[in-house]
Amino acid sequence: MAGRSIGLKFTGNPGKYNAITDVPGVEVGYTTIIEGEGELEVGKGPIRTGVTAVLPRGKQNELKPIWAGTYALNGNGEMTGTHWINDGGYFLSPICITNTHAIGTAHQATVRWMIEQYKEQYHNQHLWSMPVIAETYDGILNDINGLHIKEEHVLNALNSAKSGEIAEGNVGGGTGMICYEFKGGTGTSSRKITMDGKEYHIGTLVQANYGKRDWLQIMGVPVGKHLKEEKLHNPDDKEMGSIIVVIGTDLPMLPHQLKRLAKRAAIGISRTGSPGGNSSGDIFLAFSTANEMGILHTNDVTLNMDFINDEHFDMIYEQTVHAIDESVVNAMIAAESMTTLKPSGKVIEAINHEQLIDILKQYNRL
């Protein structure tokens, strides 16, 4: 509720928690590590990093397909497991988001968690794990080369995942992130929609670490052009960052439809001004918790799935874009300022709420 809590009026009707956890069954957990101050000493810190875990079907006792689609607007980043999602149309694992150099650790820990969580299936069947692990770079604010993320941190994020209200800003994988040269991080939002008399939910979660200050727009206002003070000097004037977007829904959708939905995340992240910078990894995943069934390895020859008619997708796309836009803003609103390690001793400021509100009032947005 970060942006709405200071009076920002976003388009659309959010769910109870205005979070991806408004999608029934979805759980989110964090491990946040903030330790040490002072000069960077590789291997010792300071440490400002973490892990975000999204469990699309919660902690069920049985593996079930999670129908999905992916899209990479700009591929300067990583999200594992996407080859099979693009071919098979589903995945079986949690989603973990962390820093760039922790991909391998998070992958192995998630495999370990899955083998333990679904012990009977892994013991009795020839199953393998291809977890979905994504990353963005936090090396300006965190001792990223110290490799401080351990398996225990990933397991803690997975085991602590819950439904309901979740934190935003400097939490989980978003702890050390920068967005439009303000402090960034983890943001989330949701929308409720009614189709054919039934209520559905669309939830989004971002790890926002992208954008240049001059690009920043909030609610259509060129905020970045007004808030140029306390900006970290960027001698090359290049974007240095990425964004991961996770879209969850209980709408029944086929994998090709979810891929189309994932593409709309490009429009969602552009609402705050980004054209998709060359150095940015802008990678998106959309999943549906509908059409619940057992794993396909042991299922029937012929299967049936419900799905929304493509001709009724305009509202779905629109509300997804609104939720992503709000998620990015929420990440910045909830974030707290943090000192830099590279270069040393500077500060990445959180966006000033009062200044932001004053600017939006000048443009009659509040």
N, C-alpha and C positions, 0 to 999 in steps of 0.2 A: 504493500500500500504506500510505498515511499513517496511517489510524486503526488498522489491524491491527498496524502496527509498534510502537504503544505499548500493545498488549494489548487493544484493543476487539474484541469478538466479535460480528460481524455475522452475520445469517442468510443462508445460501446459500453456494454453492460457486463461488468466483471462478475466472476463467481464469488463465493463466500470469502475466500482467502486472497483473491486476485493473484493467484499463483498457479503454476503447472499442477500442483496437487489438488486443484479443483476438478481435474479429470479423475473420475472414480478409480481407485486402485493405485494411482501413482504415488510413490514415496520418494522423498529427497533426503539425503544425508550429507553432512559436511565433516571434514577434518580441516581445521584452520591452525596453522603454525605461525606464530609471531613471537620471535625470540631474538634478543640482542639489539644493541645499538652501536653506533660508531662506524669506523672505517671497515670496508669489506676485507675479510680474510677468508679466502676460499677454503671451504670445508668446515668453517666455524660459524660463518654468518656475517651480518645479521640474516635471519631467516624470515621471510614473509611469503608464504606459499600455502598450498593445501590441495585438497581433493574434493570434488563435488560428485556425488553418486545419485543417479536417477534410476529408480527401479520402476519400469513401466507397469508391471503387474504386481508390485510389492514383493513380499517374501513368500510367494506361493511354494507349496511343497512339491510341485510338479512342473517341469519345464513345459512351456507352451509357446508357440510362435507369436512373435510381436511383428505384425505387418508393418512394413516401413518403406521409405524411399529417401534418397539422398540427393544433394546437389552441391557442387563446389563452384561458387562464383569466381573465386580466385584460389588456386591450389597451393599457396605457399604456407602449408600447414599439414596437419595429420589428423585423420579420424580412421582408426583401424576398423576392420570388419565390413567396410563399405563395398568391397568387391562382391561379397556374397549377397549383401542386401540388394545391390543392383541386378544381380543375376537371379537370386532366389526369392526376393521380395519380402524377406523377413530376417529377424535375428532372434537369439534366445537369451542374451545376456543382459545384465545391467548396462547402463551408460556411465562411464566415468570421465570427468574432465579435470585436467591438472595442468602442470607446466610442461614446456616443451621437452625437457630432459628427463621427465618422469614417466614417459609413455611406456617404456619397457617394464618398469616396476609395477605400474598400475595394471598392465596387461597380465603379468604373471600372478599378481595378487587376486585379480578378478577370476582368473581360471581356478585358483585355489579355493576361492569363496564358492564358486559354482559347484565344484566337485564335492565340497562339504555340504552345501545347501541341498543338492540333489543327489545325495550319496547313493541311494538305492538305484536310481536310473543309471548313474555312471558305473556302478558296480555290475549291473546286470546287462547293460547294453553297450554297444560300441559307439559311444558318443564322444564328440570332440568339442572344444570351446573356441570360438572366434569372437572374443569380447569387443565391444564398441568403446574405444578409448580415444578421447580427443584432447587437444592441447592448445594453449596460447602462451606466448613468451612473457616471462615476468622478470627478466634479468636486469632491468633498470632499478627495481626495488628489492630484489631478492638475490641471494647467493645461489643462483641457479646452477652454477658449475660445482657447487658443493654436494649436489645430489642428495638433498635432505629428505626427500619423500621415500619412505620405506614401506614395505608390504603392510606393516601394522597400521599405517595411516590410511591406506586404501581400505583395509578390512574394517577399520573403525567407521569410515564414511558409509560403507555398505551396511554394516550392522546397525548403525544409528539412524538409518533412513526411516522417515515417518511421513504420514499424511498431515494435512492441516497447514497452519501458518508456518512459513519458512523465512529465514533471515536473508538479507540482501546486502550488497556492498562488499566490504572486505571480509568475505567468508569463502571457505572452500577453495576451489581452484581459482576463484576470482580475487583472492587476497592481495596479490601483488600486481594487479592489472591497471592499465591507464586507458582512458577513453576520451577522445578529443582533447588530449593533453590536460585533462582533469583526472583526478583519481577515478578509476573505473572499478569493475568487478563483476559480481554476480547480480543479475536482475531477473525478475519474473513477472508475469501478468497472465490474465485469463479473460475469456469472454464466454458468455452463455448465448446460445442461439436456439431458436425453435424451428424445426423442420418437420412438416407433415404431422403437426400436433405434438411432437415429442421434443423435450429439452435435451440439448447436447452441450458439451464443453470443449473449448479449445484452450490449451494452456501452453505457454512458451517460457523458456528459460534460456538466458544468454550468459556467456562469459565474454564480457565486452572489454576489448583491449585494442581498439582501432580508432582511426580518425584523426584529422588535424583540426586545431582550434578554429581556424577561419571557416572550416566547413560546417561547424555545428549549428544546427537549427533545432529549436524545440517549439512544437505547436506552430510551425511555419514561420517562426521568428528567427532572424539571423543572430542568435545569441552570441556566437563565437566572435563576431566582429565587434561586439560591445565589451566583451570580457577578455581583454588581451593582457591584463596585468598578471603578474605572478606566473607567467608562462615559462616553462623550461626552454632554454635556448636550443634550437634545433638547427645547427649550421648547414645541413644539407636540405632543410625544408622538405623532408620526405616523411611520409607516414611510416611509422614503425609499430606494427601491431597486427592483431587478427581478431576475429570474432567467431565463436561457435554458437549456433542457434539450434535448440532442440524444441520441436513442436510436438505436443501430444494431444490426442483427441479420443473421444469415445464414439465419434462418428464412424459408421461402417464404411470403410474405404479400401479399395484394391491397391496393390503396390504401385501401379503406374499412376494412380490418382495421388498417392502420397508423395511420389516423386514430383509431381506437378505442384503440390502444396509446398514442398520443400523449396522449390524455385522461388516462391513468393517471398521467402525470407530475404532475398536480395532487395525487394522493394521495401520490406519492413526496416532493414538496417539503413536504407538510403533516406528514410523519412527524417533522420537526424542529420543528413547532409552528406554522407559518404558516397563517393562515386565508385568505391571498390579499389583501393590503392594497390599499386603493383607489388608491394612487399607484404601485403596483408593476406592471411589465410582466412577466407570467408567461406566456412563449411557448414552445411545445414543438414539436419536429419528430421524427418517427420515420421511419427509412428501412430498407429491406431490400436487401442485395446479391445476393439470390437472383434467379432468373429473368433471368439475364444474356442480353441480346440487343442487336442493333444499333439505332441510332436509328430511331424510328417513321416519320420522314419518308420513308425508303427501304425500309421493311420490307414484308412480305407483307400481303395483305388480311386474312387470318385468322391469328391468333396464339394460342399456347397458353401458359398459365401454371400452375405448381403452387402450391398454397396449403394451409396447415394448416386443418383443419376447425375452425370457430368453437367447437364444443363441447369442444375440447381447449385452450382459451385460458386457463383459470384459472391454471395454473402459469406461463404466460408473463407474465400480468399481475402475479402475485405476485412473481416474481423481478425483474421490471423495477422495481417499486416499491422492493424491497430495494436494488437497485443505485443508484437515484437517491438514496435516503436516505443511503447510504454515500458517494456522490459529494459531497453537500453537506457532510457531516462531514469528509471528506478535504480539501476546500477549506480549511476552517478549521484543521484540524490541521497542514496543510503550510504555512500562511501565516505571514508574519513581520510584526511590528508596523511601523507607518508613521506619520509625522507628518502632521498635517492642514494644508491650505491655507485652507480655509473651514470653521470659523474657524481662524485661524492659530495654529500652535505647540502644538496639542494632539496627542495620540497616540491612534490606533486600535490597541489592543493585540490581539495574537494571543491566542487562548485558551490559558490556562496548562494544560499537559498534566498536571502533577502534581495540581493542584487538581481538574481534571476526573476523573482516576482516583480520587481520594479520594471525590468525591461519588458516583460510580458504585458504588464499594465499599459506601458507606453504604446503597445501595438493592439490594445483592446482585446487581449486574449483572456483576461480574467475579469 
